[in-house]
Amino acid sequence: MAADSLDQVVSLCKRRGFLYPGSEIYGGLQGTFDYGPLGVELKNNLKRLWWQHNVYERDDMEGLDASILMNRYVWRYSGHEQTFVDPLVDCKTCKGRFRADRLGDAACLKNSKQHPGECEGELTEPRPFNMMFKTQIGPIPDPESFAYLRPETAQGIFVNFRNVLDSSNRKLPFGIAQIGKAFRNEITPRNFIFRVREFEQMEIEYFCTPGQDEQIHNTFIEDHVNWWVNVCGLSRDRIELYEVPAAELAHYSKRTVDIMYRFPIGLEELEGIANRTDYDLGSHSRDQEKLEIAAAVNPNAHSTTRLSYFDQASNRHMVPFVIEPSAGVDRGVLAVLCEAYEEETLENGETRVVLRLKPALAPIKAAVLPLKKNEPGIVAAAKQIKNMLQATGQMRAVYDDTAGIGKLYRRQDEIGTPYCITVDFDTLGREEENGLKDTVTLRDRDTMQQERVAIADLPALLLGRIYGAS
Amino acid sequence: MAADSLDQVVSLCKRRGFLYPGSEIYGGLQGTFDYGPLGVELKNNLKRLWWQHNVYERDDMEGLDASILMNRYVWRYSGHEQTFVDPLVDCKTCKGRFRADRLGDAACLKNSKQHPGECEGELTEPRPFNMMFKTQIGPIPDPESFAYLRPETAQGIFVNFRNVLDSSNRKLPFGIAQIGKAFRNEITPRNFIFRVREFEQMEIEYFCTPGQDEQIHNTFIEDHVNWWVNVCGLSRDRIELYEVPAAELAHYSKRTVDIMYRFPIGLEELEGIANRTDYDLGSHSRDQEKLEIAAAVNPNAHSTTRLSYFDQASNRHMVPFVIEPSAGVDRGVLAVLCEAYEEETLENGETRVVLRLKPALAPIKAAVLPLKKNEPGIVAAAKQIKNMLQATGQMRAVYDDTAGIGKLYRRQDEIGTPYCITVDFDTLGREEENGLKDTVTLRDRDTMQQERVAIADLPALLLGRIYGAS
């Protein structure tokens, strides 16, 4: 299984309501996408499973939800004002602007392999272009009154380190987890929701004493690979670990390992897990000179707070080391969709499209279908079952009678609904006494096998199958 | 119950980790707040309950999650470029800038009641100030290449109307629900999280045929008042309906009713429910002249899509009317906190602070506490119970042994934890045979009553009490 090309997934997403291009009726806005009715459920399920695994099921994690707009000094001292740049060149002839590191040989992109011979212009020297979106804050157009849209959620955690520590009384090691939007002014957004200008991150900053950092790093790598495989259903064969070479490491990183996934567009980063040492807390701290910071931080003239921890064992204030697992929500959604997509040839020669999503991720958990939509008894029973499943509070269930049963099954297969429940005449018990009164047909998406199940057993049976084993 | 002043709630929120001022270590960023470990749980619970009520428990609702950055034409044709303005005046002497409608008499604000005699300056005439945040998109500083941060989530729904319709095969009436961030460059953010620059909305656009609109409007008003009362625990006595007078109606509105809540700062809007007629779909539509739009819309020269619905009964393309319930997530959080806050005098004369949150909203559902933290058997049993509750996947449970039992109870009362579970020697069954082996003490936050419960019964008992009756 898995999609052969991104186009298959893009087409399904638009047609069935997982994802639409952003602002489409006005010609779009490059690098933005809107999650449709099924997409928002899939994305929310992914986020909830991540939160459950990383916050609820651990005893050493707190959550956080910081704002997108932050004081500009956050981005000065994080290093983003200086270093969050792409090198751009301008063509002196056609006035095109391109990323220097994507040009290859030194010709205008309009005379590149992609666009041969379009332009013969001479290029300027590369200049740094900052990828942060900037906006004016407050009513007065004062050059100092601006803010950036955060390009990562991580800094919202670092600047709240003392707040969380003080209100939770945590001891090291402990982590802070956050899910939220981030924005990057990408020069060339591409590959559907893989590289976009507005996206969502699931990040942890895990604080520990130096010396614990390397082992914790390894543990997170293993744990998060297992999560993508066991909880999200990605194939282990399509995942590779990429040990970022020393020469390519970000300035703050002691070691970074990327969890790579084999998308139809190639092997690409799904999650990065970095050892950021004490760089971030150190950079945002007051009184840096008193804190024996290991990383090379710039002097901070604006922070009002020491981002340190009092270590009782050594009786001193120290700056914790940080391990950061940072995953893209949208990339996660894309990986899950690509992995689950299958065009399957059936015994009768027909093709069915099926999304083999883990049941806990599926937008709709159960579709209740009446065998005949003009039989009031069948319709009433089907709607009642739908309401009963909905009342569990743990699944989205739908009722559908807008086509024949075969077509309804195919529709649900295509959007990944793990269970279809069909109500028929036997359910009503009108026929000869055959013991099937108050039972329904339960059909499994993957095997297409059907079994007869008592209505009363459905909620527990489905909850067990959906959440029990994941 | 309920807080007497906002200060009580603000102080609790900071101290216990519900909310922190945004970017605090750099002196803050006015109008932004960060949700701490408890705040993020409370907010997520509120959003989940809203989604459950408005999407899952209905058969006529789809979800959506559109981007924050949208094509600028969205805001031209929605009317926001023209009309989303506050009137501002400048003081010619002190250069202060103020909202004209808040000045009262025509003196500089620095010589107002708040700031008597500070300045005698003369004011300019009021000028319109647009409250949308603007940002440059793409690498080239082209005056056309900008986007606004959405000032409301609603427009993301309108521009996707055809997409949702086409991928869901819905018939009128049906609605689209969305929860997401919005941004407004407020001149004077104030009152904690009540009026901020970055906030979250829970909005529904409900599409119907003209003629159905008035009744649907009334039904939503009643249903949503009941939701705030029954699900969120707001007192009906503190809620009032405000019928917006015709002269104050927004240009698109046929009728608007605000659900007002009596905050400690006064009676203020919690949710607005507006009849927007066919103004929005009509404004964003192509071929407006062919669609018999009732509202006075501006000609649209850029839309590529007819935002209409084919009505089989009348055999024509029509533009649906829209009922919009629009609630503030942060205002909801604030209302719930204010309502739940109580300083209670106990029989022994002591005061306890208790947050009487609905259990389904409480950040932590159960705290498992060892009577003695240096008894390995008690500690092990407590941690095992915590893990058992966590494994339900439906509650955040915590283990805490950092203080004596009385103090631990008070801490949990203050953050609204509905149930404390205490493990003692009887639980272990080491004492004389008293029938209490494998039982624990279950303490209720509100009544402070304790009962003895079998460990094995805890998950079902708690789930029933937390979610059963809400």
Chai-1 contact restraints between the chains, C-beta under 6 A:
chainA,res_idxA,chainB,res_idxB,connection_type,confidence,min_distance_angstrom,max_distance_angstrom,comment,restraint_id
A,R16,B,S167,contact,1.0,0.0,6.0,A-B,restraint_1
A,G17,B,S167,contact,1.0,0.0,6.0,A-B,restraint_2
A,G17,B,S168,contact,1.0,0.0,6.0,A-B,restraint_3
A,Y20,B,N163,contact,1.0,0.0,6.0,A-B,restraint_4
A,G22,B,S67,contact,1.0,0.0,6.0,A-B,restraint_5
A,S23,B,M70,contact,1.0,0.0,6.0,A-B,restraint_6
A,S23,B,N71,contact,1.0,0.0,6.0,A-B,restraint_7
A,I25,B,V159,contact,1.0,0.0,6.0,A-B,restraint_8
A,I25,B,S303,contact,1.0,0.0,6.0,A-B,restraint_9
A,I25,B,T304,contact,1.0,0.0,6.0,A-B,restraint_10
A,I25,B,T305,contact,1.0,0.0,6.0,A-B,restraint_11
A,Y26,B,N71,contact,1.0,0.0,6.0,A-B,restraint_12
A,Y26,B,Y73,contact,1.0,0.0,6.0,A-B,restraint_13
A,Y26,B,H302,contact,1.0,0.0,6.0,A-B,restraint_14
A,L29,B,N71,contact,1.0,0.0,6.0,A-B,restraint_15
A,T32,B,S67,contact,1.0,0.0,6.0,A-B,restraint_16
A,T32,B,L69,contact,1.0,0.0,6.0,A-B,restraint_17
A,D34,B,A66,contact,1.0,0.0,6.0,A-B,restraint_18
A,D34,B,S67,contact,1.0,0.0,6.0,A-B,restraint_19
A,D34,B,N160,contact,1.0,0.0,6.0,A-B,restraint_20
A,Y35,B,D65,contact,1.0,0.0,6.0,A-B,restraint_21
A,P37,B,E62,contact,1.0,0.0,6.0,A-B,restraint_22
A,P37,B,G63,contact,1.0,0.0,6.0,A-B,restraint_23
A,P37,B,S168,contact,1.0,0.0,6.0,A-B,restraint_24
A,V40,B,G63,contact,1.0,0.0,6.0,A-B,restraint_25
A,V40,B,D65,contact,1.0,0.0,6.0,A-B,restraint_26
A,Y56,B,Q390,contact,1.0,0.0,6.0,A-B,restraint_27
A,Y56,B,R396,contact,1.0,0.0,6.0,A-B,restraint_28
A,E57,B,Q390,contact,1.0,0.0,6.0,A-B,restraint_29
A,E62,B,P37,contact,1.0,0.0,6.0,A-B,restraint_30
A,G63,B,P37,contact,1.0,0.0,6.0,A-B,restraint_31
A,G63,B,V40,contact,1.0,0.0,6.0,A-B,restraint_32
A,D65,B,Y35,contact,1.0,0.0,6.0,A-B,restraint_33
A,D65,B,V40,contact,1.0,0.0,6.0,A-B,restraint_34
A,A66,B,D34,contact,1.0,0.0,6.0,A-B,restraint_35
A,S67,B,G22,contact,1.0,0.0,6.0,A-B,restraint_36
A,S67,B,T32,contact,1.0,0.0,6.0,A-B,restraint_37
A,S67,B,D34,contact,1.0,0.0,6.0,A-B,restraint_38
A,S67,B,E198,contact,1.0,0.0,6.0,A-B,restraint_39
A,L69,B,T32,contact,1.0,0.0,6.0,A-B,restraint_40
A,L69,B,E198,contact,1.0,0.0,6.0,A-B,restraint_41
A,M70,B,S23,contact,1.0,0.0,6.0,A-B,restraint_42
A,N71,B,S23,contact,1.0,0.0,6.0,A-B,restraint_43
A,N71,B,Y26,contact,1.0,0.0,6.0,A-B,restraint_44
A,N71,B,L29,contact,1.0,0.0,6.0,A-B,restraint_45
A,Y73,B,Y26,contact,1.0,0.0,6.0,A-B,restraint_46
A,L88,B,P139,contact,1.0,0.0,6.0,A-B,restraint_47
A,R97,B,P139,contact,1.0,0.0,6.0,A-B,restraint_48
A,R97,B,I140,contact,1.0,0.0,6.0,A-B,restraint_49
A,F129,B,P139,contact,1.0,0.0,6.0,A-B,restraint_50
A,F133,B,T135,contact,1.0,0.0,6.0,A-B,restraint_51
A,T135,B,F133,contact,1.0,0.0,6.0,A-B,restraint_52
A,T135,B,T135,contact,1.0,0.0,6.0,A-B,restraint_53
A,P139,B,L88,contact,1.0,0.0,6.0,A-B,restraint_54
A,P139,B,R97,contact,1.0,0.0,6.0,A-B,restraint_55
A,P139,B,F129,contact,1.0,0.0,6.0,A-B,restraint_56
A,P139,B,I187,contact,1.0,0.0,6.0,A-B,restraint_57
A,I140,B,R97,contact,1.0,0.0,6.0,A-B,restraint_58
A,V159,B,I25,contact,1.0,0.0,6.0,A-B,restraint_59
A,N160,B,D34,contact,1.0,0.0,6.0,A-B,restraint_60
A,N163,B,Y20,contact,1.0,0.0,6.0,A-B,restraint_61
A,S167,B,R16,contact,1.0,0.0,6.0,A-B,restraint_62
A,S167,B,G17,contact,1.0,0.0,6.0,A-B,restraint_63
A,S168,B,G17,contact,1.0,0.0,6.0,A-B,restraint_64
A,S168,B,P37,contact,1.0,0.0,6.0,A-B,restraint_65
A,I187,B,P139,contact,1.0,0.0,6.0,A-B,restraint_66
A,E198,B,S67,contact,1.0,0.0,6.0,A-B,restraint_67
A,E198,B,L69,contact,1.0,0.0,6.0,A-B,restraint_68
A,H302,B,Y26,contact,1.0,0.0,6.0,A-B,restraint_69
A,S303,B,I25,contact,1.0,0.0,6.0,A-B,restraint_70
A,T304,B,I25,contact,1.0,0.0,6.0,A-B,restraint_71
A,T305,B,I25,contact,1.0,0.0,6.0,A-B,restraint_72
A,Q390,B,Y56,contact,1.0,0.0,6.0,A-B,restraint_73
A,Q390,B,E57,contact,1.0,0.0,6.0,A-B,restraint_74
A,R396,B,Y56,contact,1.0,0.0,6.0,A-B,restraint_75
A,Y467,B,G393,contact,1.0,0.0,6.0,A-B,restraint_76
